[in-house]
C-alpha cells in the first residue's frame, strides 16, 4: 500500500519490547481487553476479557499476567495458547482515547502462587512481551456521548487529518487529505 517507509519509521521509533510507565498505568487501570489467539493450524480467534481494574498485572516491564475466569467452558483462548503461544492483546481507553497493542508469547499456569494473585481464577496466563505499540485511535467512537468518530468516512464528509500525521517527523511519509 506504499507505506513501507512509514511502517519502518514507526517500528524503529515507537515499537518496544517492554512496557513503559504510561503503558503499565493504562493496562493496570483497564477493566477489559481483547485477546487474539490462533490454534496450531493458524485459525484465529478473538475474545473479550473483562474484570475489575487491576485484573491485568504487570510484575515487570516485559511481562504481564491476567487471570482466566469461568466462561462458556469452551476454553478456546487457553486451548489455543497451549497449541500456539503467540498472542495479541488490544487495550482501549476510550476516554483519552488510546489503543495499545501488546504482542507476546503466552504460557498457561495453574501454580497456586500465581492463582493466589487473582480472586477466583481458574488459571493464569503469563505473557512475555515481544512488541508494544500505540495504535492510532482516530476511529474510536465516543460511546459515552453516543458520537461517531469525526474520522470515520461517510458520504458528504471529508475527515480531518489526524494530529500525528501533521508532525514534522512524518513529512514525506504520509498522505494528507487536507494539506496545510
N, C-alpha and C positions, 0 to 999 in steps of 0.2 A: 504494500500500500504506500510505498515511498517514505516510510518513516524510520528507516534503519538508523540514520544519524541521530534522530530524536531519541529512539529507544536506547542507543548506546550512551548518549549523554545522561539520560535519566538513570540508567543502570549504574554508570560509573559514579554519579554524584549522589544518588538518593536511595539506592538499594543497599541494605546492610544484612549481615548475618546475625544480628543481635538487636534487642530492643533497647531503645534509649529511654530516658525518664518520661518523656511525653507519651510514648507508645505504651510503656508499662502502666502509666496512670490511666490511659484510655481503656486498656484491657482489664485492669483490676476494677474499674468502675462499671464495666459492661454487665448488662443483665441478659445478654444473648449474643450469639454469633452464628454464622453459617459455616458448616463443615463439609468440605468436599473430599470424598474418598473414591477409590476405584478398586475393584476386585482384581484377582490375579490375571484375568483376561483383559483388564483395562476398561471394563464397563464402569462408567462413572455413577456416582450417587451424591446427592447434596442433602444435607439435613440441618434443620434448625436446632440449635442447642440453647436452652434457656435456664436461668436460675436467678438467684438474688445477686446483686452486685457483690463482687468478691469471689464468685464461684469459679472464676478462672484465676489461677495464682501464677506469679512469676517469681520462682525461687532464685533464679539467676537470669541475667540478660539474654542468655542463649537458650533458655528452657522455659516452657510454660506447662502448667498442669491443669487439667479440667476433669470433673467427675462424669461418670456415666450414670445417669439416673434411670429408674424404672421407666420403660417406654412401652412400645407396642409389642415387644417380645420378638421382633424380627432380628434385632442386633445387626442391622445392615452395616452401620458405621464400624462397629467393633469387629465384625466378621471381615469386612474389607481391610481394616488395619492389620489383622493377623495375616492376611494374604499379600497385602501390598501396603507397606508402611508410609508411603508418600501421601501427605495430606496438604490441604489448603484451607486456611481459616480466613473468614472475612468478618471484621468487626466494623460496625457502623455507629457513629454518634450523629444522629440526625440534628441535634441541637447546635453543633458547631459549624457546619457539617464536616465530618471526616469519614473516609473509608480507609481502613487499614488492612492490608493483606499480609498474612503470615503463612509461609510455606515451611514445611519441615518433614522430619522423619519421626513417626509416632511409634510408641510402644505401649502395650496394654499391661496394667499391673493390678493384681488383687492383693498386694502386700498390705498387711494390716496397718503398717505405719503410714502409708500413703492414704489408704481408705479413711484413716482417722482424721485426715485434714478436711474431709468433706462429709457433712451430715447426710446419711442415707445413700451414699454412693455404692453402686454395685461393683464398680471398677474405676480405675483412674487411668487417664491417658496422659502420657508424658510426650511432649513434642520437642524434639531437638531442632531448633530453628536453623533453617538454611538461608531463607530470604525474608526480609521485611521491607515493605514499602507502602507509602500512602498512595492511594488511587484517587484520581480526580473525582471530586464529589458533585460536580455540577448537575448531574441528572437526578440527584436525590430530591424527592418531593418533600415539601413541608407538610408532613402529616398532621402536625399539631394544629395548623391553621387551615388545613384542607386545601392547600395550594399546590399546583403542579410547578415543577421547576421551570424558570424562565428560559432555560437552555434546551428544554425538550422541543424538538422540531414539531411544527404544526402548520397547517395552511395559513397563509397571510401573516406569518410571524417570522422575523429574522432574529434568531437567538444572538445574544451578545457574545463577544469573545470572553472566555474565562480569564480572570485576573492573571493566572500563572502564565498564560500564553503571551501576555503583554510585557513580561520581564525581559530585560535585555539579553539574558543568557540564552533565550530561545530564539533570538533573531536569526532568521535564515533556516531554522529547524522546523517551524510550524507555519501552517497556512492560517491567516487571519481572515475572517469573514468581513470584518469592518476595519480595514487598515486605517491607522491614525494619520 
